[in-house]
Amino acid sequence: LARMGSFYLQEAILDVLCENHLEGYGIGPADLSRRLGVYRIPPMNDAIVSGYLFELQSQKKAQKAPQENDKKGKETGWRLTQKEFERRRDDI
């Protein structure tokens, strides 16, 4: 059951990243957590999603990217890799 839950949470994260991809900027872990309904009060507000984002990065499905309001191009957000977006784009 835990593996299934983990799979579905990763897929939900990838779905939100896919929806956001055409915006041209990354989305932060806290905003992702809010959209998924797993946001918790600080200090653990985005810990669940952050862990999965790093796992998706190691799978080359997600990458760090500047958020819309980032100053000086800091990469504090996340977005799909172009390869993963091309693989998922039919769902949009």
N, CA, C and O of each residue as an XYZ file, in Angstrom:
368
protein
N       0.825     -1.210      0.000
C       0.000      0.000      0.000
C       0.858      1.258      0.000
O       0.531      2.250     -0.651
N       1.970      1.199      0.748
C       2.858      2.367      0.804
C       3.458      2.659     -0.567
O       3.549      3.820     -0.964
N       3.870      1.615     -1.299
C       4.428      1.816     -2.636
C       3.385      2.411     -3.578
O       3.704      3.274     -4.395
N       2.146      1.952     -3.464
C       1.080      2.502     -4.301
C       0.836      3.969     -3.963
O       0.685      4.800     -4.858
N       0.797      4.284     -2.667
C       0.598      5.670     -2.252
C       1.714      6.564     -2.742
O       1.469      7.680     -3.202
N       2.940      6.078     -2.645
C       4.099      6.836     -3.118
C       4.009      7.077     -4.624
O       4.270      8.182     -5.099
N       3.641      6.040     -5.367
C       3.490      6.171     -6.813
C       2.448      7.233     -7.158
O       2.692      8.090     -8.008
N       1.291      7.181     -6.503
C       0.224      8.127     -6.811
C       0.601      9.563     -6.425
O       0.222     10.506     -7.120
N       1.335      9.735     -5.339
C       1.776     11.079     -4.965
C       2.783     11.613     -5.982
O       2.719     12.782     -6.360
N       3.708     10.767     -6.427
C       4.652     11.202     -7.470
C       3.907     11.585     -8.746
O       4.221     12.599     -9.369
N       2.932     10.786     -9.132
C       2.157     11.094    -10.333
C       1.386     12.405    -10.169
O       1.291     13.185    -11.116
N       0.840     12.652     -8.988
C       0.114     13.903     -8.738
C       1.067     15.099     -8.851
O       0.708     16.129     -9.421
N       2.274     14.961     -8.308
C       3.277     16.030     -8.415
C       3.611     16.273     -9.879
O       3.657     17.421    -10.322
N       3.844     15.208    -10.630
C       4.160     15.348    -12.049
C       2.998     15.975    -12.821
O       3.228     16.752    -13.749
N       1.763     15.655    -12.457
C       0.601     16.261    -13.113
C       0.555     17.772    -12.885
O       0.297     18.535    -13.815
N       0.804     18.200    -11.652
C       0.802     19.640    -11.361
C       1.954     20.325    -12.102
O       1.771     21.407    -12.658
N       3.127     19.711    -12.115
C       4.259     20.285    -12.854
C       3.943     20.368    -14.346
O       4.336     21.326    -15.011
N       3.244     19.381    -14.864
C       2.877     19.383    -16.278
C       1.899     20.519    -16.576
O       2.051     21.225    -17.573
N       0.906     20.694    -15.721
C      -0.063     21.780    -15.894
C       0.625     23.136    -15.855
O       0.222     24.058    -16.565
N       1.654     23.263    -15.036
C       2.355     24.531    -14.850
C       3.442     24.753    -15.912
O       3.936     25.872    -16.050
N       3.817     23.730    -16.649
C       4.971     23.784    -17.545
C       4.876     24.911    -18.578
O       5.867     25.599    -18.827
N       3.732     25.104    -19.166
C       3.593     26.113    -20.211
C       3.654     27.543    -19.684
O       3.751     28.489    -20.466
N       3.597     27.707    -18.357
C       3.731     29.039    -17.765
C       5.146     29.578    -17.945
O       5.361     30.790    -17.916
N       6.121     28.666    -18.132
C       7.496     29.080    -18.402
C       8.357     29.316    -17.181
O       9.490     29.776    -17.318
N       7.870     29.023    -16.011
C       8.653     29.183    -14.789
C       8.351     28.024    -13.849
O       7.392     27.277    -14.042
N       9.188     27.892    -12.831
C       9.026     26.809    -11.867
C       7.965     27.112    -10.825
O       7.498     28.243    -10.690
N       7.602     26.081    -10.100
C       6.637     26.202     -9.006
C       7.332     25.715     -7.737
O       8.022     24.695     -7.764
N       7.159     26.423     -6.641
C       7.818     26.077     -5.392
C       7.179     24.890     -4.693
O       6.007     24.589     -4.921
N       7.945     24.209     -3.838
C       7.423     23.059     -3.109
C       6.209     23.389     -2.241
O       5.288     22.577     -2.141
N       6.192     24.555     -1.618
C       5.049     24.917     -0.767
C       3.781     25.084     -1.610
O       2.709     24.629     -1.210
N       3.898     25.730     -2.769
C       2.739     25.896     -3.644
C       2.276     24.539     -4.175
O       1.076     24.276     -4.259
N       3.224     23.688     -4.529
C       2.877     22.327     -4.952
C       2.121     21.605     -3.836
O       1.103     20.960     -4.087
N       2.618     21.716     -2.616
C       1.977     21.066     -1.471
C       0.552     21.561     -1.287
O      -0.351     20.773     -1.006
N       0.347     22.865     -1.444
C      -1.005     23.428     -1.320
C      -1.930     22.873     -2.400
O      -3.061     22.482     -2.112
N      -1.452     22.837     -3.634
C      -2.275     22.342     -4.741
C      -2.629     20.865     -4.571
O      -3.690     20.420     -5.008
N      -1.730     20.109     -3.932
C      -1.960     18.682     -3.721
C      -2.753     18.391     -2.448
O      -3.233     17.275     -2.253
N      -2.888     19.400     -1.582
C      -3.615     19.209     -0.336
C      -2.816     18.547      0.764
O      -3.398     17.998      1.699
N      -1.477     18.584      0.675
C      -0.634     17.972      1.709
C       0.187     19.013      2.465
O       1.101     18.652      3.206
N      -0.122     20.290      2.293
C       0.606     21.362      2.971
C       0.342     21.285      4.474
O      -0.798     21.101      4.900
N       1.386     21.424      5.263
C       1.276     21.413      6.723
C       1.853     22.714      7.277
O       2.581     23.425      6.583
N       1.526     23.014      8.515
C       2.035     24.239      9.122
C       3.553     24.144      9.260
O       4.088     23.052      9.447
N       4.258     25.286      9.168
C       5.719     25.287      9.298
C       6.147     24.631     10.600
O       5.389     24.673     11.569
N       7.304     24.038     10.663
C       8.384     24.071      9.683
C       8.326     22.946      8.664
O       9.192     22.897      7.790
N       7.373     22.053      8.722
C       7.334     20.896      7.820
C       6.358     21.106      6.667
O       5.834     20.130      6.130
N       6.104     22.335      6.276
C       5.059     22.656      5.319
C       5.202     21.971      3.966
O       4.195     21.608      3.358
N       6.411     21.788      3.486
C       6.572     21.199      2.158
C       7.557     20.029      2.154
O       8.097     19.672      1.107
N       7.785     19.441      3.315
C       8.790     18.378      3.429
C       8.438     17.151      2.598
O       9.318     16.559      1.974
N       7.183     16.764      2.578
C       6.774     15.573      1.826
C       7.063     15.772      0.340
O       7.709     14.935     -0.290
N       6.587     16.868     -0.207
C       6.762     17.138     -1.630
C       8.236     17.360     -1.969
O       8.698     16.909     -3.017
N       8.971     18.039     -1.111
C      10.394     18.280     -1.380
C      11.161     16.973     -1.547
O      11.994     16.851     -2.445
N      10.889     16.018     -0.705
C      11.551     14.727     -0.821
C      11.264     14.060     -2.152
O      12.166     13.516     -2.790
N      10.019     14.100     -2.568
C       9.659     13.500     -3.855
C      10.254     14.267     -5.030
O      10.615     13.662     -6.039
N      10.360     15.587     -4.915
C      10.956     16.366     -6.004
C      12.407     15.958     -6.245
O      12.838     15.840     -7.393
N      13.158     15.743     -5.170
C      14.545     15.317     -5.347
C      14.616     13.918     -5.947
O      15.523     13.624     -6.726
N      13.680     13.065     -5.597
C      13.620     11.724     -6.201
C      13.298     11.837     -7.690
O      13.911     11.149     -8.507
N      12.348     12.692     -8.051
C      11.999     12.884     -9.454
C      13.153     13.511    -10.229
O      13.325     13.239    -11.417
N      13.941     14.346     -9.563
C      15.122     14.917    -10.198
C      16.140     13.811    -10.514
O      16.744     13.808    -11.586
N      16.322     12.887     -9.586
C      17.269     11.800     -9.826
C      16.780     10.882    -10.956
O      17.588     10.215    -11.603
N      15.473     10.846    -11.192
C      14.905     10.068    -12.292
C      14.858     10.874    -13.597
O      14.370     10.390    -14.618
N      15.369     12.101    -13.547
C      15.392     13.011    -14.693
C      13.992     13.338    -15.224
O      13.778     13.479    -16.428
N      13.051     13.453    -14.284
C      11.685     13.831    -14.640
C      11.379     15.267    -14.233
O      10.495     15.897    -14.813
N      12.099     15.796    -13.241
C      11.907     17.166    -12.763
C      13.268     17.832    -12.628
O      14.295     17.171    -12.467
N      13.248     19.156    -12.698
C      14.493     19.916    -12.557
C      14.211     21.226    -11.840
O      13.089     21.732    -11.861
N      15.235     21.762    -11.210
C      15.099     23.055    -10.538
C      14.957     24.139    -11.591
O      15.524     24.040    -12.679
N      14.192     25.180    -11.258
C      13.938     26.279    -12.191
C      13.551     27.521    -11.404
O      13.024     27.415    -10.297
N      13.809     28.703    -11.967
C      13.375     29.937    -11.296
C      11.857     30.004    -11.201
O      11.149     29.583    -12.116
N      11.369     30.530    -10.096
C       9.938     30.795     -9.957
C       9.614     32.134    -10.603
O      10.519     32.888    -10.962
N       8.348     32.429    -10.752
C       7.902     33.642    -11.443
C       8.520     34.908    -10.848
O       8.949     35.793    -11.588
N       8.568     35.000     -9.541
C       9.043     36.231     -8.896
C      10.462     36.132     -8.348
O      10.871     36.978     -7.554
N      11.218     35.117     -8.756
C      12.595     34.970     -8.282
C      13.449     36.153     -8.730
O      13.350     36.625     -9.863
N      14.267     36.605     -7.830
C      15.215     37.671     -8.139
C      16.518     37.047     -8.633
O      16.995     36.060     -8.072
N      17.081     37.623     -9.671
C      18.389     37.215    -10.191
C      18.438     35.753    -10.614
O      19.500     35.133    -10.549
N      17.317     35.190    -11.046
C      17.309     33.844    -11.600
C      17.583     32.719    -10.626
O      18.005     31.636    -11.033
N      17.348     32.957     -9.341
C      17.529     31.872     -8.373
C      16.605     30.718     -8.741
O      15.458     30.928     -9.138
N      17.109     29.519     -8.608
C      16.296     28.349     -8.932
C      15.703     27.762     -7.663
O      16.232     26.802     -7.102
N      14.595     28.352     -7.214
C      13.937     27.884     -5.997
C      12.668     27.107     -6.307
O      11.994     26.619     -5.400
N      12.342     26.995     -7.588
C      11.158     26.263     -7.999
C      11.525     25.005     -8.756
O      12.698     24.657     -8.896
N      10.498     24.334     -9.238
C      10.670     23.075     -9.963
C       9.788     23.069    -11.189
O       8.729     23.696    -11.212
N      10.235     22.352    -12.213
C       9.423     22.128    -13.403
C       9.813     20.804    -14.024
O      10.853     20.234    -13.696
N       8.976     20.319    -14.921
C       9.291     19.077    -15.622
C      10.498     19.283    -16.519
O      10.733     20.387    -17.012
N      11.257     18.229    -16.728
C      12.275     18.285    -17.768
C      11.537     18.308    -19.105
O      10.387     17.876    -19.187
N      12.178     18.799    -20.127
C      11.526     18.875    -21.435
C      11.155     17.470    -21.930
O      10.092     17.278    -22.520
N      12.024     16.505    -21.691
C      11.751     15.122    -22.119
C      10.490     14.572    -21.445
O       9.659     13.934    -22.093
N      10.355     14.830    -20.127
C       9.167     14.352    -19.404
C       7.916     15.087    -19.865
O       6.842     14.492    -19.963
N       8.054     16.390    -20.151
C       6.906     17.148    -20.650
C       6.436     16.583    -21.987
O       5.235     16.417    -22.201
N       7.367     16.288    -22.881
C       7.007     15.729    -24.189
C       6.300     14.381    -24.006
O       5.369     14.066    -24.747
N       6.729     13.599    -23.039
C       6.121     12.307    -22.788
C       4.691     12.444    -22.252
O       3.841     11.601    -22.540
N       4.421     13.498    -21.475
C       3.121     13.680    -20.819
C       2.190     14.641    -21.531
O       1.013     14.705    -21.175
N       2.641     15.366    -22.485
C       1.865     16.464    -23.056
C       0.546     16.043    -23.686
O      -0.355     16.872    -23.811
N       0.403     14.807    -24.080
C      -0.864     14.355    -24.662
C      -2.008     14.414    -23.663
O      -3.177     14.452    -24.046
N      -1.663     14.423    -22.374
C      -2.688     14.470    -21.336
C      -3.265     15.863    -21.142
O      -4.304     16.012    -20.498
N      -2.623     16.876    -21.679
C      -3.049     18.265    -21.443
C      -4.243     18.593    -22.315
O      -4.753     19.712    -22.267
